[in-house]
């Protein structure tokens, strides 16, 4: 479950905790930071790329909402079922 999110297994503790009378094993995981150890210039470039992606996504959402609004208005005007 955690692996697809970027976590990796770094350790295993056997019979470390007891719950409801049963001893449980624990798997230790970690997720490495994309930021730690990088220069400020590199971080600024990454942030600019991120900002561009967010801006493009916002524009696309606005386009989709506009298309739905137009489809709703057209279907109301001509009494057609909305297809979008």
N, CA, C and O atoms as a CHARMM CRD file, in Angstrom:
* protein
*
  336
    1    1 UNK  N      0.81900  -1.18300   0.00000 PROA 1      0.00000
    2    1 UNK  CA     0.00000   0.00000   0.00000 PROA 1      0.00000
    3    1 UNK  C      0.87300   1.26000   0.00000 PROA 1      0.00000
    4    1 UNK  O      0.52900   2.23500  -0.66800 PROA 1      0.00000
    5    2 UNK  N      1.96300   1.26400   0.71100 PROA 2      0.00000
    6    2 UNK  CA     2.79900   2.45400   0.80600 PROA 2      0.00000
    7    2 UNK  C      3.79000   2.56300  -0.35000 PROA 2      0.00000
    8    2 UNK  O      4.17900   3.66800  -0.72800 PROA 2      0.00000
    9    3 UNK  N      4.19200   1.45000  -0.90200 PROA 3      0.00000
   10    3 UNK  CA     5.20700   1.44600  -1.95600 PROA 3      0.00000
   11    3 UNK  C      4.81400   2.29900  -3.16500 PROA 3      0.00000
   12    3 UNK  O      5.65600   3.05200  -3.65200 PROA 3      0.00000
   13    4 UNK  N      3.58200   2.22000  -3.67200 PROA 4      0.00000
   14    4 UNK  CA     3.21500   3.07100  -4.81200 PROA 4      0.00000
   15    4 UNK  C      3.27700   4.57000  -4.49900 PROA 4      0.00000
   16    4 UNK  O      3.34600   5.39300  -5.41200 PROA 4      0.00000
   17    5 UNK  N      3.25400   4.91900  -3.23100 PROA 5      0.00000
   18    5 UNK  CA     3.31100   6.33000  -2.82800 PROA 5      0.00000
   19    5 UNK  C      4.73700   6.80400  -2.58600 PROA 5      0.00000
   20    5 UNK  O      4.94100   7.93100  -2.13500 PROA 5      0.00000
   21    6 UNK  N      5.72300   5.96700  -2.87700 PROA 6      0.00000
   22    6 UNK  CA     7.11400   6.38000  -2.74900 PROA 6      0.00000
   23    6 UNK  C      7.81500   5.93300  -1.48200 PROA 6      0.00000
   24    6 UNK  O      8.97600   6.28100  -1.26600 PROA 6      0.00000
   25    7 UNK  N      7.13400   5.17000  -0.63800 PROA 7      0.00000
   26    7 UNK  CA     7.76500   4.67000   0.58100 PROA 7      0.00000
   27    7 UNK  C      8.56000   3.40700   0.26900 PROA 7      0.00000
   28    7 UNK  O      8.23700   2.67200  -0.66400 PROA 7      0.00000
   29    8 UNK  N      9.59500   3.16700   1.05500 PROA 8      0.00000
   30    8 UNK  CA    10.36300   1.92900   0.90700 PROA 8      0.00000
   31    8 UNK  C     10.59600   1.32100   2.28200 PROA 8      0.00000
   32    8 UNK  O     10.63700   2.02200   3.29200 PROA 8      0.00000
   33    9 UNK  N     10.74600   0.01500   2.29600 PROA 9      0.00000
   34    9 UNK  CA    10.95500  -0.70100   3.56000 PROA 9      0.00000
   35    9 UNK  C     12.40800  -0.57400   3.97100 PROA 9      0.00000
   36    9 UNK  O     13.31400  -0.85600   3.18700 PROA 9      0.00000
   37   10 UNK  N     12.62600  -0.14300   5.22200 PROA 10     0.00000
   38   10 UNK  CA    13.99300   0.02600   5.71800 PROA 10     0.00000
   39   10 UNK  C     14.29500  -0.85600   6.91900 PROA 10     0.00000
   40   10 UNK  O     15.44300  -0.93300   7.35800 PROA 10     0.00000
   41   11 UNK  N     13.28500  -1.51500   7.45100 PROA 11     0.00000
   42   11 UNK  CA    13.54200  -2.36000   8.61200 PROA 11     0.00000
   43   11 UNK  C     12.34700  -3.20000   8.99000 PROA 11     0.00000
   44   11 UNK  O     11.23700  -3.01000   8.49300 PROA 11     0.00000
   45   12 UNK  N     12.60600  -4.13300   9.88400 PROA 12     0.00000
   46   12 UNK  CA    11.57400  -5.05700  10.33300 PROA 12     0.00000
   47   12 UNK  C     11.84000  -5.36600  11.80200 PROA 12     0.00000
   48   12 UNK  O     12.94700  -5.76500  12.16400 PROA 12     0.00000
   49   13 UNK  N     10.83200  -5.18500  12.64600 PROA 13     0.00000
   50   13 UNK  CA    10.95300  -5.50700  14.06400 PROA 13     0.00000
   51   13 UNK  C      9.98100  -6.63700  14.37000 PROA 13     0.00000
   52   13 UNK  O      8.77600  -6.51400  14.15100 PROA 13     0.00000
   53   14 UNK  N     10.51000  -7.72000  14.87100 PROA 14     0.00000
   54   14 UNK  CA     9.68900  -8.90900  15.12100 PROA 14     0.00000
   55   14 UNK  C      9.13200  -8.88100  16.54000 PROA 14     0.00000
   56   14 UNK  O      9.85500  -8.63100  17.50400 PROA 14     0.00000
   57   15 UNK  N      7.83600  -9.14100  16.64500 PROA 15     0.00000
   58   15 UNK  CA     7.13600  -9.22100  17.94000 PROA 15     0.00000
   59   15 UNK  C      7.45400  -8.01200  18.82100 PROA 15     0.00000
   60   15 UNK  O      7.88200  -8.16700  19.96400 PROA 15     0.00000
   61   16 UNK  N      7.24700  -6.82900  18.29100 PROA 16     0.00000
   62   16 UNK  CA     7.60800  -5.61100  19.01400 PROA 16     0.00000
   63   16 UNK  C      6.44200  -5.05700  19.83200 PROA 16     0.00000
   64   16 UNK  O      6.66300  -4.35900  20.82200 PROA 16     0.00000
   65   17 UNK  N      5.21700  -5.35400  19.43500 PROA 17     0.00000
   66   17 UNK  CA     4.06900  -4.80500  20.14900 PROA 17     0.00000
   67   17 UNK  C      2.96500  -5.82700  20.30000 PROA 17     0.00000
   68   17 UNK  O      2.81100  -6.72500  19.47200 PROA 17     0.00000
   69   18 UNK  N      2.20000  -5.68300  21.36500 PROA 18     0.00000
   70   18 UNK  CA     1.11300  -6.61900  21.62200 PROA 18     0.00000
   71   18 UNK  C     -0.21700  -5.87900  21.50100 PROA 18     0.00000
   72   18 UNK  O     -0.40900  -4.81300  22.08600 PROA 18     0.00000
   73   19 UNK  N     -1.13500  -6.47200  20.72300 PROA 19     0.00000
   74   19 UNK  CA    -2.45100  -5.87700  20.56200 PROA 19     0.00000
   75   19 UNK  C     -3.48400  -7.00100  20.62800 PROA 19     0.00000
   76   19 UNK  O     -3.39400  -7.98600  19.89400 PROA 19     0.00000
   77   20 UNK  N     -4.44900  -6.84400  21.50100 PROA 20     0.00000
   78   20 UNK  CA    -5.50400  -7.84900  21.70500 PROA 20     0.00000
   79   20 UNK  C     -4.92800  -9.21800  22.00800 PROA 20     0.00000
   80   20 UNK  O     -5.45800 -10.23900  21.56800 PROA 20     0.00000
   81   21 UNK  N     -3.84100  -9.23200  22.76300 PROA 21     0.00000
   82   21 UNK  CA    -3.23800 -10.49400  23.17700 PROA 21     0.00000
   83   21 UNK  C     -2.36500 -11.15300  22.12600 PROA 21     0.00000
   84   21 UNK  O     -1.87400 -12.26200  22.33900 PROA 21     0.00000
   85   22 UNK  N     -2.16200 -10.49400  20.99800 PROA 22     0.00000
   86   22 UNK  CA    -1.34400 -11.06600  19.92200 PROA 22     0.00000
   87   22 UNK  C     -0.12500 -10.17300  19.71100 PROA 22     0.00000
   88   22 UNK  O     -0.24800  -8.95400  19.59200 PROA 22     0.00000
   89   23 UNK  N      1.05800 -10.79900  19.66700 PROA 23     0.00000
   90   23 UNK  CA     2.27600 -10.04300  19.40200 PROA 23     0.00000
   91   23 UNK  C      2.34400  -9.70800  17.91900 PROA 23     0.00000
   92   23 UNK  O      2.12000 -10.56900  17.06800 PROA 23     0.00000
   93   24 UNK  N      2.65400  -8.45800  17.61800 PROA 24     0.00000
   94   24 UNK  CA     2.66100  -7.97500  16.23500 PROA 24     0.00000
   95   24 UNK  C      4.07600  -7.61100  15.78800 PROA 24     0.00000
   96   24 UNK  O      4.89900  -7.13300  16.56900 PROA 24     0.00000
   97   25 UNK  N      4.32500  -7.85500  14.50200 PROA 25     0.00000
   98   25 UNK  CA     5.56800  -7.42200  13.87600 PROA 25     0.00000
   99   25 UNK  C      5.34500  -6.01300  13.31900 PROA 25     0.00000
  100   25 UNK  O      4.21700  -5.62500  13.01400 PROA 25     0.00000
  101   26 UNK  N      6.43300  -5.26200  13.19200 PROA 26     0.00000
  102   26 UNK  CA     6.35100  -3.90500  12.66900 PROA 26     0.00000
  103   26 UNK  C      7.32700  -3.76100  11.51100 PROA 26     0.00000
  104   26 UNK  O      8.49000  -4.15000  11.61600 PROA 26     0.00000
  105   27 UNK  N      6.84800  -3.20400  10.41200 PROA 27     0.00000
  106   27 UNK  CA     7.69700  -2.90100   9.26800 PROA 27     0.00000
  107   27 UNK  C      7.97900  -1.40600   9.29600 PROA 27     0.00000
  108   27 UNK  O      7.05600  -0.59300   9.35100 PROA 27     0.00000
  109   28 UNK  N      9.25100  -1.04900   9.26000 PROA 28     0.00000
  110   28 UNK  CA     9.64800   0.35100   9.26300 PROA 28     0.00000
  111   28 UNK  C      9.79600   0.82100   7.81600 PROA 28     0.00000
  112   28 UNK  O     10.46600   0.17100   7.01300 PROA 28     0.00000
  113   29 UNK  N      9.17400   1.94300   7.49000 PROA 29     0.00000
  114   29 UNK  CA     9.25900   2.48900   6.14000 PROA 29     0.00000
  115   29 UNK  C      9.73800   3.93500   6.19600 PROA 29     0.00000
  116   29 UNK  O      9.67100   4.58700   7.23800 PROA 29     0.00000
  117   30 UNK  N     10.22300   4.42300   5.05400 PROA 30     0.00000
  118   30 UNK  CA    10.62600   5.82100   4.95800 PROA 30     0.00000
  119   30 UNK  C     10.25800   6.35300   3.58400 PROA 30     0.00000
  120   30 UNK  O     10.09500   5.60300   2.62100 PROA 30     0.00000
  121   31 UNK  N     10.13500   7.64500   3.52700 PROA 31     0.00000
  122   31 UNK  CA     9.86900   8.33600   2.26300 PROA 31     0.00000
  123   31 UNK  C     10.90500   9.43300   2.14700 PROA 31     0.00000
  124   31 UNK  O     10.91800  10.36200   2.95500 PROA 31     0.00000
  125   32 UNK  N     11.76600   9.33900   1.16300 PROA 32     0.00000
  126   32 UNK  CA    12.84100  10.30900   1.00300 PROA 32     0.00000
  127   32 UNK  C     12.29400  11.64000   0.50100 PROA 32     0.00000
  128   32 UNK  O     11.42200  11.67600  -0.36700 PROA 32     0.00000
  129   33 UNK  N     12.80900  12.72200   1.05100 PROA 33     0.00000
  130   33 UNK  CA    12.40200  14.06300   0.64400 PROA 33     0.00000
  131   33 UNK  C     12.98900  14.39900  -0.72300 PROA 33     0.00000
  132   33 UNK  O     14.14300  14.08500  -1.01200 PROA 33     0.00000
  133   34 UNK  N     12.17900  15.03700  -1.55200 PROA 34     0.00000
  134   34 UNK  CA    12.67900  15.51100  -2.83800 PROA 34     0.00000
  135   34 UNK  C     13.41900  16.83600  -2.67200 PROA 34     0.00000
  136   34 UNK  O     14.10000  17.29100  -3.59100 PROA 34     0.00000
  137   35 UNK  N     13.28500  17.44700  -1.51100 PROA 35     0.00000
  138   35 UNK  CA    13.82300  18.77800  -1.27200 PROA 35     0.00000
  139   35 UNK  C     15.15500  18.74200  -0.53800 PROA 35     0.00000
  140   35 UNK  O     16.04700  19.53400  -0.84100 PROA 35     0.00000
  141   36 UNK  N     15.30100  17.84700   0.40900 PROA 36     0.00000
  142   36 UNK  CA    16.49000  17.81900   1.25600 PROA 36     0.00000
  143   36 UNK  C     17.75400  17.61600   0.43600 PROA 36     0.00000
  144   36 UNK  O     17.81600  16.73500  -0.42200 PROA 36     0.00000
  145   37 UNK  N     18.76100  18.44000   0.70600 PROA 37     0.00000
  146   37 UNK  CA    20.05100  18.28600   0.05300 PROA 37     0.00000
  147   37 UNK  C     20.16700  18.96200  -1.29800 PROA 37     0.00000
  148   37 UNK  O     21.20700  18.84200  -1.94600 PROA 37     0.00000
  149   38 UNK  N     19.14200  19.66600  -1.74600 PROA 38     0.00000
  150   38 UNK  CA    19.20400  20.33600  -3.04000 PROA 38     0.00000
  151   38 UNK  C     19.46400  21.82400  -2.83500 PROA 38     0.00000
  152   38 UNK  O     19.12400  22.39700  -1.80100 PROA 38     0.00000
  153   39 UNK  N     20.07200  22.43000  -3.84300 PROA 39     0.00000
  154   39 UNK  CA    20.39500  23.85100  -3.74100 PROA 39     0.00000
  155   39 UNK  C     19.13700  24.69800  -3.89200 PROA 39     0.00000
  156   39 UNK  O     18.12500  24.23800  -4.42100 PROA 39     0.00000
  157   40 UNK  N     19.21100  25.92900  -3.42600 PROA 40     0.00000
  158   40 UNK  CA    18.08700  26.85400  -3.49500 PROA 40     0.00000
  159   40 UNK  C     17.72200  27.14900  -4.94900 PROA 40     0.00000
  160   40 UNK  O     16.54200  27.28200  -5.27100 PROA 40     0.00000
  161   41 UNK  N     18.70900  27.25100  -5.82200 PROA 41     0.00000
  162   41 UNK  CA    18.43700  27.52000  -7.24300 PROA 41     0.00000
  163   41 UNK  C     17.63700  26.37600  -7.84100 PROA 41     0.00000
  164   41 UNK  O     16.67100  26.60700  -8.56800 PROA 41     0.00000
  165   42 UNK  N     18.02900  25.14800  -7.54100 PROA 42     0.00000
  166   42 UNK  CA    17.30800  23.97900  -8.05400 PROA 42     0.00000
  167   42 UNK  C     15.87500  23.96000  -7.54100 PROA 42     0.00000
  168   42 UNK  O     14.94900  23.63700  -8.28400 PROA 42     0.00000
  169   43 UNK  N     15.69400  24.30900  -6.26000 PROA 43     0.00000
  170   43 UNK  CA    14.35600  24.32000  -5.67900 PROA 43     0.00000
  171   43 UNK  C     13.47900  25.37300  -6.33700 PROA 43     0.00000
  172   43 UNK  O     12.29500  25.13200  -6.57600 PROA 43     0.00000
  173   44 UNK  N     14.04900  26.54400  -6.63300 PROA 44     0.00000
  174   44 UNK  CA    13.27900  27.58900  -7.30700 PROA 44     0.00000
  175   44 UNK  C     12.84400  27.14300  -8.69100 PROA 44     0.00000
  176   44 UNK  O     11.71700  27.42400  -9.09800 PROA 44     0.00000
  177   45 UNK  N     13.72400  26.44500  -9.43300 PROA 45     0.00000
  178   45 UNK  CA    13.37600  25.94600 -10.76100 PROA 45     0.00000
  179   45 UNK  C     12.25400  24.91500 -10.65500 PROA 45     0.00000
  180   45 UNK  O     11.31100  24.93500 -11.44600 PROA 45     0.00000
  181   46 UNK  N     12.35800  24.02100  -9.68500 PROA 46     0.00000
  182   46 UNK  CA    11.32000  23.00500  -9.48800 PROA 46     0.00000
  183   46 UNK  C      9.99200  23.65900  -9.14900 PROA 46     0.00000
  184   46 UNK  O      8.94300  23.22700  -9.62700 PROA 46     0.00000
  185   47 UNK  N     10.03300  24.70900  -8.31900 PROA 47     0.00000
  186   47 UNK  CA     8.81200  25.39800  -7.92700 PROA 47     0.00000
  187   47 UNK  C      8.18000  26.10100  -9.11500 PROA 47     0.00000
  188   47 UNK  O      6.95600  26.10500  -9.24900 PROA 47     0.00000
  189   48 UNK  N      8.99500  26.69900  -9.98200 PROA 48     0.00000
  190   48 UNK  CA     8.46400  27.35400 -11.18400 PROA 48     0.00000
  191   48 UNK  C      7.78700  26.33600 -12.09300 PROA 48     0.00000
  192   48 UNK  O      6.71800  26.60900 -12.63900 PROA 48     0.00000
  193   49 UNK  N      8.39800  25.16500 -12.26000 PROA 49     0.00000
  194   49 UNK  CA     7.78700  24.10300 -13.07100 PROA 49     0.00000
  195   49 UNK  C      6.45600  23.67300 -12.45700 PROA 49     0.00000
  196   49 UNK  O      5.47400  23.45700 -13.16700 PROA 49     0.00000
  197   50 UNK  N      6.43600  23.55200 -11.14100 PROA 50     0.00000
  198   50 UNK  CA     5.21400  23.17400 -10.43700 PROA 50     0.00000
  199   50 UNK  C      4.13400  24.23300 -10.64100 PROA 50     0.00000
  200   50 UNK  O      2.97700  23.90500 -10.90400 PROA 50     0.00000
  201   51 UNK  N      4.51900  25.51200 -10.51700 PROA 51     0.00000
  202   51 UNK  CA     3.55600  26.59800 -10.72000 PROA 51     0.00000
  203   51 UNK  C      2.96300  26.55300 -12.12400 PROA 51     0.00000
  204   51 UNK  O      1.76600  26.77800 -12.29900 PROA 51     0.00000
  205   52 UNK  N      3.79100  26.26500 -13.12300 PROA 52     0.00000
  206   52 UNK  CA     3.31100  26.17900 -14.50300 PROA 52     0.00000
  207   52 UNK  C      2.30000  25.04500 -14.64900 PROA 52     0.00000
  208   52 UNK  O      1.26600  25.21300 -15.29600 PROA 52     0.00000
  209   53 UNK  N      2.59600  23.89900 -14.05400 PROA 53     0.00000
  210   53 UNK  CA     1.66700  22.76800 -14.12400 PROA 53     0.00000
  211   53 UNK  C      0.33800  23.10400 -13.46500 PROA 53     0.00000
  212   53 UNK  O     -0.72100  22.76600 -13.99400 PROA 53     0.00000
  213   54 UNK  N      0.38500  23.76700 -12.31100 PROA 54     0.00000
  214   54 UNK  CA    -0.83900  24.14400 -11.60500 PROA 54     0.00000
  215   54 UNK  C     -1.64600  25.12500 -12.44500 PROA 54     0.00000
  216   54 UNK  O     -2.86800  25.00600 -12.53400 PROA 54     0.00000
  217   55 UNK  N     -0.97400  26.09000 -13.06200 PROA 55     0.00000
  218   55 UNK  CA    -1.65800  27.07000 -13.89900 PROA 55     0.00000
  219   55 UNK  C     -2.34800  26.39300 -15.08100 PROA 55     0.00000
  220   55 UNK  O     -3.48500  26.72700 -15.41100 PROA 55     0.00000
  221   56 UNK  N     -1.66300  25.44400 -15.71600 PROA 56     0.00000
  222   56 UNK  CA    -2.26500  24.72600 -16.84000 PROA 56     0.00000
  223   56 UNK  C     -3.48200  23.91500 -16.39300 PROA 56     0.00000
  224   56 UNK  O     -4.48900  23.86300 -17.09800 PROA 56     0.00000
  225   57 UNK  N     -3.38700  23.28600 -15.22700 PROA 57     0.00000
  226   57 UNK  CA    -4.52100  22.52200 -14.70400 PROA 57     0.00000
  227   57 UNK  C     -5.70800  23.42500 -14.40000 PROA 57     0.00000
  228   57 UNK  O     -6.85100  23.06700 -14.68300 PROA 57     0.00000
  229   58 UNK  N     -5.43900  24.60500 -13.81700 PROA 58     0.00000
  230   58 UNK  CA    -6.51400  25.55400 -13.52900 PROA 58     0.00000
  231   58 UNK  C     -7.19900  26.00500 -14.81600 PROA 58     0.00000
  232   58 UNK  O     -8.42600  26.08500 -14.87700 PROA 58     0.00000
  233   59 UNK  N     -6.40200  26.30100 -15.84300 PROA 59     0.00000
  234   59 UNK  CA    -6.97100  26.71500 -17.11600 PROA 59     0.00000
  235   59 UNK  C     -7.83600  25.61100 -17.71500 PROA 59     0.00000
  236   59 UNK  O     -8.90800  25.88400 -18.25500 PROA 59     0.00000
  237   60 UNK  N     -7.37900  24.37600 -17.62400 PROA 60     0.00000
  238   60 UNK  CA    -8.14800  23.24700 -18.16900 PROA 60     0.00000
  239   60 UNK  C     -9.45900  23.06300 -17.40700 PROA 60     0.00000
  240   60 UNK  O    -10.49300  22.78700 -18.01400 PROA 60     0.00000
  241   61 UNK  N     -9.42500  23.21000 -16.09800 PROA 61     0.00000
  242   61 UNK  CA   -10.64900  23.08800 -15.29300 PROA 61     0.00000
  243   61 UNK  C    -11.64200  24.16500 -15.68900 PROA 61     0.00000
  244   61 UNK  O    -12.83600  23.89800 -15.82000 PROA 61     0.00000
  245   62 UNK  N    -11.14900  25.38900 -15.88000 PROA 62     0.00000
  246   62 UNK  CA   -12.03600  26.47700 -16.30100 PROA 62     0.00000
  247   62 UNK  C    -12.64800  26.16600 -17.66100 PROA 62     0.00000
  248   62 UNK  O    -13.83500  26.41600 -17.86800 PROA 62     0.00000
  249   63 UNK  N    -11.86600  25.62800 -18.58800 PROA 63     0.00000
  250   63 UNK  CA   -12.39200  25.26500 -19.90800 PROA 63     0.00000
  251   63 UNK  C    -13.49500  24.21900 -19.78000 PROA 63     0.00000
  252   63 UNK  O    -14.53700  24.33100 -20.42500 PROA 63     0.00000
  253   64 UNK  N    -13.27000  23.21400 -18.95800 PROA 64     0.00000
  254   64 UNK  CA   -14.26800  22.15000 -18.78500 PROA 64     0.00000
  255   64 UNK  C    -15.54100  22.71300 -18.17200 PROA 64     0.00000
  256   64 UNK  O    -16.64300  22.38200 -18.61000 PROA 64     0.00000
  257   65 UNK  N    -15.39400  23.56400 -17.15600 PROA 65     0.00000
  258   65 UNK  CA   -16.57300  24.15500 -16.53300 PROA 65     0.00000
  259   65 UNK  C    -17.32700  25.04800 -17.51300 PROA 65     0.00000
  260   65 UNK  O    -18.55800  25.05100 -17.52600 PROA 65     0.00000
  261   66 UNK  N    -16.59600  25.80700 -18.33600 PROA 66     0.00000
  262   66 UNK  CA   -17.24000  26.63900 -19.35400 PROA 66     0.00000
  263   66 UNK  C    -17.99300  25.77700 -20.35800 PROA 66     0.00000
  264   66 UNK  O    -19.10300  26.12400 -20.76100 PROA 66     0.00000
  265   67 UNK  N    -17.40300  24.65700 -20.76800 PROA 67     0.00000
  266   67 UNK  CA   -18.05900  23.76100 -21.72600 PROA 67     0.00000
  267   67 UNK  C    -19.34400  23.20200 -21.12500 PROA 67     0.00000
  268   67 UNK  O    -20.36100  23.10200 -21.81100 PROA 67     0.00000
  269   68 UNK  N    -19.30100  22.84300 -19.86300 PROA 68     0.00000
  270   68 UNK  CA   -20.49600  22.30700 -19.20700 PROA 68     0.00000
  271   68 UNK  C    -21.57800  23.37300 -19.08600 PROA 68     0.00000
  272   68 UNK  O    -22.76100  23.08600 -19.26800 PROA 68     0.00000
  273   69 UNK  N    -21.17200  24.61100 -18.77700 PROA 69     0.00000
  274   69 UNK  CA   -22.13300  25.70300 -18.65400 PROA 69     0.00000
  275   69 UNK  C    -22.80100  25.95700 -19.99800 PROA 69     0.00000
  276   69 UNK  O    -24.02000  26.11900 -20.06100 PROA 69     0.00000
  277   70 UNK  N    -22.01400  25.99400 -21.08000 PROA 70     0.00000
  278   70 UNK  CA   -22.57200  26.22000 -22.41900 PROA 70     0.00000
  279   70 UNK  C    -23.51100  25.08100 -22.78600 PROA 70     0.00000
  280   70 UNK  O    -24.59500  25.32100 -23.31800 PROA 70     0.00000
  281   71 UNK  N    -23.10800  23.84300 -22.50800 PROA 71     0.00000
  282   71 UNK  CA   -23.96000  22.69600 -22.82400 PROA 71     0.00000
  283   71 UNK  C    -25.27500  22.76900 -22.05500 PROA 71     0.00000
  284   71 UNK  O    -26.32900  22.42800 -22.59100 PROA 71     0.00000
  285   72 UNK  N    -25.21500  23.21100 -20.80600 PROA 72     0.00000
  286   72 UNK  CA   -26.42500  23.34300 -20.00000 PROA 72     0.00000
  287   72 UNK  C    -27.33600  24.42100 -20.56300 PROA 72     0.00000
  288   72 UNK  O    -28.55000  24.23600 -20.63600 PROA 72     0.00000
  289   73 UNK  N    -26.75100  25.55400 -20.96400 PROA 73     0.00000
  290   73 UNK  CA   -27.55300  26.64300 -21.51700 PROA 73     0.00000
  291   73 UNK  C    -28.18500  26.25100 -22.84100 PROA 73     0.00000
  292   73 UNK  O    -29.34500  26.57200 -23.09700 PROA 73     0.00000
  293   74 UNK  N    -27.42400  25.55300 -23.69000 PROA 74     0.00000
  294   74 UNK  CA   -27.95000  25.12300 -24.98900 PROA 74     0.00000
  295   74 UNK  C    -29.07100  24.10900 -24.79500 PROA 74     0.00000
  296   74 UNK  O    -30.11100  24.19500 -25.44900 PROA 74     0.00000
  297   75 UNK  N    -28.86100  23.15700 -23.90400 PROA 75     0.00000
  298   75 UNK  CA   -29.89100  22.13300 -23.68800 PROA 75     0.00000
  299   75 UNK  C    -31.14700  22.75800 -23.08400 PROA 75     0.00000
  300   75 UNK  O    -32.25900  22.32100 -23.38500 PROA 75     0.00000
  301   76 UNK  N    -30.98300  23.77400 -22.23900 PROA 76     0.00000
  302   76 UNK  CA   -32.14800  24.44600 -21.66600 PROA 76     0.00000
  303   76 UNK  C    -32.87800  25.25400 -22.72700 PROA 76     0.00000
  304   76 UNK  O    -34.10800  25.29600 -22.73300 PROA 76     0.00000
  305   77 UNK  N    -32.14100  25.89400 -23.62000 PROA 77     0.00000
  306   77 UNK  CA   -32.73700  26.72500 -24.67500 PROA 77     0.00000
  307   77 UNK  C    -33.50100  25.87000 -25.67500 PROA 77     0.00000
  308   77 UNK  O    -34.61400  26.21400 -26.07300 PROA 77     0.00000
  309   78 UNK  N    -32.90800  24.76900 -26.07600 PROA 78     0.00000
  310   78 UNK  CA   -33.51600  23.91300 -27.10200 PROA 78     0.00000
  311   78 UNK  C    -34.16200  22.66700 -26.52600 PROA 78     0.00000
  312   78 UNK  O    -34.59400  21.78100 -27.26300 PROA 78     0.00000
  313   79 UNK  N    -34.22300  22.60500 -25.20200 PROA 79     0.00000
  314   79 UNK  CA   -34.81100  21.46500 -24.48600 PROA 79     0.00000
  315   79 UNK  C    -34.20600  20.12800 -24.92900 PROA 79     0.00000
  316   79 UNK  O    -34.91700  19.17000 -25.23600 PROA 79     0.00000
  317   80 UNK  N    -32.88600  20.09900 -24.95100 PROA 80     0.00000
  318   80 UNK  CA   -32.14300  18.89000 -25.31000 PROA 80     0.00000
  319   80 UNK  C    -31.49100  18.33300 -24.05500 PROA 80     0.00000
  320   80 UNK  O    -31.16700  19.09500 -23.14400 PROA 80     0.00000
  321   81 UNK  N    -31.29200  17.02600 -23.98700 PROA 81     0.00000
  322   81 UNK  CA   -30.56300  16.47200 -22.83200 PROA 81     0.00000
  323   81 UNK  C    -29.09600  16.90100 -22.90100 PROA 81     0.00000
  324   81 UNK  O    -28.48900  16.86000 -23.97100 PROA 81     0.00000
  325   82 UNK  N    -28.53100  17.30900 -21.77300 PROA 82     0.00000
  326   82 UNK  CA   -27.11700  17.71400 -21.73300 PROA 82     0.00000
  327   82 UNK  C    -26.24500  16.49600 -21.93500 PROA 82     0.00000
  328   82 UNK  O    -26.42400  15.48000 -21.26400 PROA 82     0.00000
  329   83 UNK  N    -25.28700  16.59400 -22.86800 PROA 83     0.00000
  330   83 UNK  CA   -24.43700  15.44600 -23.17600 PROA 83     0.00000
  331   83 UNK  C    -23.06200  15.57300 -22.54900 PROA 83     0.00000
  332   83 UNK  O    -22.29400  14.61200 -22.58800 PROA 83     0.00000
  333   84 UNK  N    -22.72100  16.70600 -21.97800 PROA 84     0.00000
  334   84 UNK  CA   -21.38100  16.90200 -21.40900 PROA 84     0.00000
  335   84 UNK  C    -21.44400  16.76100 -19.90900 PROA 84     0.00000
  336   84 UNK  O    -20.42300  16.89000 -19.23400 PROA 84     0.00000
